[in-house]
Each structure stands twice: as C-alpha cells, then as structure tokens.
C-alpha cells in the first residue's frame, strides 16, 4: 500500500472471524490516515476456487502465499506462467533458533505461545 498498490487478502478458510476482525482493525487505521477507500479488499471463502482466481488474475502482479510446499509449488507455477511475481512461505511451522546463552525457560514459554497463543 505504501507504494500505491492495492491489497487483496484471503485469510485461511479456518480463520474467517480472525480475517474479518483483522480487516476491521486495518480498515480503521487506513480510514484514520485518509487512505483511499478500497486499498484493502478481503475475500472470505474456501481456498481452492478463490485461490485459483487470485493466482490466475494478471491484474495481481504479486502473490504472497503462506502454506504447504505442495500448494506453494502450484501457486509458483501458475503465477510465473503469467510472468507474475510471488513470495512464498512454505512448509515450516513455527521454526525457532535458541542461542546457547538464552534463558531456556523464557525461550520455551515464548515458543509455546507463538505456536498456540496466537493461532487462528
């Protein structure tokens, strides 16, 4: 949005209420900062039909996808066939690096919270 681009966001189909709540918060911030109406569009629904429309649409020059390696590979193939760009975060789930000098108890609490305390 900072560079003048619009955002079309489709949250995970299992987190529709979180998607709507997050959209409301972002919308309020955009409105308070006089952003033009429509710079953020949220789509709710099942992944496959909506996701296919999104990745095939040449008006969407950049697709950012978070999910499985299998689906990410499909997203990449489809987007690149139309000479689009994509950012992929694939396959991992809550990766973490704990340094030798870390407070292990605090690090473990942080790991557990980040894995389950903020999930959809």
Beta strands, then each sheet from edge to edge (+ up, - down):
strand 1: 7-10
strand 2: 40-43
strand 3: 62-67
strand 4: 85-90
sheet 1: 1+ 2+
sheet 2: 3+ 4+
end
